[in-house]
Amino acid sequence: MNQSGSQVLALHQSRHGGERLRELVAAAPLARLAGLETTVEAFERKAVQLQPEILLVEYTSDQAGLGDLLERLRRSVPRGAVVAWSPSKEPDDILKAMRQGVREYLVEPAATQAFNDAVLRLARLSQIGGQPAGKLIAALGVKGGVGVSHLAVNLAWRLSQAQGLRVALIDLDLGGGDLATLLDQEPSRDLSDVAGEFDRLDAVLMDSLLGEVAPGLRLLAAPADPVEAEGVGPEHLGRALDHLLDSHQMVILDLGSRLDELTLAALDRTDLALMVVEPSVVGLKGARRLQHLFERLGIPAAKQALVVNRDGAKGCVARAEIERVLGRSVLAYLPNDSRAVMESGNAGRPVVQDWPRSKWTKAVAALAKSLGDGREGRP
């Protein structure tokens, strides 16, 4: 980013859209409008010439030629992040936009603040070499009940307690997150407070919303009230992640097994998505379905990894067959150890803490080490 701010080139389809895009840029102190074009041809020509940091477009899913344009710009303007302003909140439209390379998707009434957040986030990445301070890992299940929450808890515990990293654990399973229960916590603040305090959310306030689980391990719990959970949106999560990645070496997300607007926004920023699958025919079918969705979203294979839980259970699919069906190697096989997992869950203590000699603990420890390699822990 240069001293005068991030350069923004905008493309609008309607008169109202042009006015709104101009307003968004004017309201962002670190952005400056380099041009406001009305045709795809003029927009592309100027983008190639100026190489702006931000390509701001008025987006509708049925706009002719927009997908092809964004694909060309991905190659010809490699450092330009596409930000879409759209009147549509439909998940299908958001999915389509992400598949076409859109980095940020803005909808009213929070578009002004969301655009400013996007400018700040992109500026921060530019200043520190394109990478946030922390590493973002997401765990999601190819279906419910495959052990995603147990994996997230035990990875976070191992990374913080054995490897000495500063770790933030976030429960994004808004339909019924269990991380607080699995860690025997009764948080007074949760993810809904991020939305409630959004207008004044800074690093200090964000830090106060986290519960201390153990030295180096903090928890941001899912809302206990389902109604309050509905008020948490991608813009709230985005700003929370900005602060957490600046202050933690690892941020672990529990996405559950439901893909919605919030979890899609999380996946867009994730460094590595751990797809948790059980070794059964139903589990493999779910994994294939999730792989196809990731392809549609444009999530590269390098940001995906398979984790097989309950390996070796009676009647399970063989390892060689799993890798043949899914067409890729598995990052980690976690042995079937239902007794240790159940007893630790009932006690509100991680398996890796209460059962240090179990095969499941050793497999999780090896996975945690591979994820945390290259990151220096605290003395």
N, C-alpha and C positions, 0 to 999 in steps of 0.2 A: 504494500500500500504506500502511495506517495504522501507527501506532507499535506496535500490539500484534500485528502480523503479518498475513499474508494470510488473509482470511476464507474458510473452506472449508465448503461445504454438501454433504453426502453422501447418496447414495441406495443402499440395499442391497436385495438380493433374498433372501438367506439369512442364517441366524444367523451362520454362519462368515464370510460376507462382511461383515456389520456389524461383527464383532469386528476383522476385518482392516483395514477402512477406518479404524476408530477408532485402531488401532495405527499406521497409516501417518501420520496427522495428528499423533499424539502424538510420533512420532519426528522430526518436522520442526520445528526450533526456530522458524522464521519462519512457522509456520502455526497457526491456531487453529480449532477445530471450532465452527461456528455452529449445526449441527443435523445429525441423522442420521435420515433419513426412510425409511419402508418402502413408501410408495405414490407413484406418479407424480404424482397430484393434489396431495398435500401438498408434495412436493418442488418442483413447479413454482410453487405458490402462494408458498412461502417464498422461492424464488429471485427471483421478481419483486419481492417485498417487500424483501429484504435486499441484492440486487445484489452477491453475493459475487464475489471475484476468481477463485475456483476452484470448479468444479462436479465433485465426485468421485463417480463412479458405478461400481457393480459391474456389469460389462458381459458380456452373452451375446448372440451375434448373432441368436438367435431370440426375444429378449424382445419381446413384443407392445407396440407403441406407443412403443418407445424412440426410434426414428428420428424419428418425428413430434414427440416431446417435444424432442429436441435441435434440430430445425429451428425450433421455436417459441422456444426459449431463445436461439438465435442472434440473434433479433430483439429479444426482450424483456429479455435480460441481455447486452448487446453487449460488455461488458468481461469477462465471465466465460469463462474457459478451461476446456473440458471435459477432464477427466483420467479415463481408464477403467482400472479394475483388472479383470483377466480371467484365468481359468485357462487360456485357449486361446492357443497360439502359432501357430495355423494362419494362413498368409498371407492366405487368403480372409477370415477373420474380422478381421484387421488392416486389410485393404483396405476392408471394409465399415464398420468403425468410423471410418476416416479420411473416407470418403465422407459419413458422418453428422455430421461436424464435430468428431470427437475430436481434441484437440490433442496429448495424450500418452497412450501405451498402455503400461500396466504389467503385467508378468507376473513370476511368481516364478521364481527365488529372489531376484532383485535389485530387487523392487518397492519396498522401503523406501528404498534409496539413490536409485533412479530418481525416486521421488516427491519426495524432498528436493531433488534436482537441479532438478526441474521448478519447485518453489516458488522456489528461488533464481533460476532463469532468468526466471521471470515477474516476480519482484520487481525484478530488474535492469532489465528492459524498462520497467517502470512508472516507475522512478526516472529513466530517461533519455529519457522521452517516447515510449516504445513502440518504439524502434528501437535495435538493437545498434550499437556503435561502427563496426563494419566492415560491408561489403556482401558477401553470399554469392552467388556465381555458380556454377552447376553446368552442366557440359557432358556430354551423353549422346547416344549414337548410336541412331538408330532401328533399326539393325542393326549387326553387327560389321563392322570394316574400313572405316569411313567417315571416319577421321581425327580421332577425338575427342581422343586423347592429344596429337597434334601441335597441335591447336587450343588445348588447355589450356596446354601448355608455352609456346607462342608468345604467347598472351594474357598469361600471367603475366610473361613476360620483358618484353614491351612495356610493360605497366602499371608494372612496377618500374623498368626501366632508362631508358625514354624519358619516362615521366610522373612518375617519382619517388615512386611510392606504395609503402608497405610491404605486401608481398603474401605470403600463405601459399598454397602449392600442395599439395593433398592427393590422393593416389592411392587412390580407393575401388574400383578395378577389382581386387577381391581374387582373382579367378580368374587373373590374369596381368598385373598392372599393369606398364607400361613407362616410367613417367615418369623413374625413376632412370637407366635406360639412355639415354633420349633426352637427358638432361642430363649424361651421363658422370659419374654419381655412384655411389659405393659406400657407401651409408648403413650406419652401425653400429646405428642405432635405426630403428624403423618403427612402423606403426600397431598392431602386436601388443603393443608396449610400453605403449600407452595402456591396453589391457585388463590387462596384467600388473601395471601399477603403479596400477591404478584406485583402490585404497583410499587412496592418498596423493597422488593427482594434483592438483596445484595449478598456479598460473600459472608458477612457477619451473621445476617439473619438466616441464611441458608445453613450455616454451621449450627445454629441453635435448634434447627428442626431435626437434627440427627440425634439418635439415641446411642449412647456409648454401651456397646455390648462387651467388649474386652479391649485391652490396650491395642490401639491401632485399627480396631474394627468398629464401624459406625453403621447404624441401620436407619433407613427411611422407610417406614412401614406403609402398607397399603391402607387406605381409609377404612375405618371400621363401619362407617355409615355408607350404604350403597348409594344413597341420594347424593351425598357429598362427593362420592367417587365420580359421578357423572359430570361434575364441574371441572375435572382435571383434563386439560387438552394438550395437544402437542407443543403449543407455545410455552406452557408452564413447564413441561418436561425438558424442553430445549434449554431454557435458562437455568434450570436446576442442574442439568448435566454440565453446562458451561462452568458453573462454580465448583462442582464436585470434581471435574477432571483437572481443574486448576489446583486443587488442594489435596488430591489423593493420587496414589500411584496406580491403583486399580479400582475400577468401578464395576461391580457385578450386578446385572439385572436379571430378575426372575420374571420372565414374560408369561409364564403359565403355558397354556396351549391355544389361547384365543388370539387371532390376528384381527386387530381393529386399527383405528386411526392412530391411537397412541403407540401401540406396539410397532406399527409400520414406521412411525417416525423414529422410534428407538433403533430399529434395524438399520435405518438409513445411515445412522451415525456409528453403528457398532464396528469395532475393529475385528471381532470374531464372534460368530453366532454358533453356539453349541446346540446342535439338533439332537435331542435326547430321544432314543427309540428303544423299545423293548424287542427282544429277539423272537418275534412271532409274525405270522403271516399278516395279521391285522396291523401290527406295528410297522412292518416293511411297506405295506400299502400306504399308510399315513406318511411315512418318510418320502416315498416317491412323490406323493401329492405335494408335500412341502418343497421338495427339490424343484418341481415344475413351477411352483409359485415364485420361488427365488429367482428362477431363470426369467420369468415374466417381469419381475421387479428390477432386473438388471444387477442383482447382488452377485458379485464375482465368486467363483469357486474358492478363491484364496481367503475369502471372509467367511467360509462355512466349514464346519467340522462335525463329524458324526461321533456321538458318544452312545454306546450300547450299554444299557443298564439291565441288571438281572441276568447277565451272561451265565450260562451253565444251568439255568433252571430246568426242571424236568420238562421234556418235550420242546425245548427251545430250538430255533433254527440255528444251524451250524454257522460258524464264523465265515467260512469260505463262501457259503451260500448268501450270507448277508452282503458281503462285499461284491459278489457277482450281481445280485439283484439291484443294488444301489449304484453300482458302477464306480465305486471309489473306495479307498481304504478308510478304515475306522481309526479315529484318533485315540480312543480309549475304550477298553472293555471293562466294565465294572461288574465284578462277580455277584451272583445272587446271594444275598445275606439278609433275608427278611427279618430275622430275629434281631440282629444288631440295629438295623434301621428302625424297626418298630419300637424297640426299647428306648433307643436314644430319642426318638421323636416324642414318646410319652413322657420322658424325663425333661424335655426341653433343653437337651444338650447335644452338640454335634457328634456324629459317629466317630469322627477322627479324634475327638477328645476322650470319649468314654471307652472306645474299642480300638486302641492304637495298634493292636496286633492283628486285627482282622484283615482278610484279603481285600475287602471293600475299601478299607482305610488306605491300604498300601497302593491300590489302584488310583484312588482320588489324589493321594499325595504325589504320585508320579505325574498325574495330569496337571496338578497345581504347579509343580516344578517347571513343567514345559511351558505353561502360560506365563509364569513369572520370571523366567530366565532373562537375564539382561537388565533386570530392575534391582537396584540396590536397596536393601532393607535398612531399617534403622539399627544403630549400634546396639 
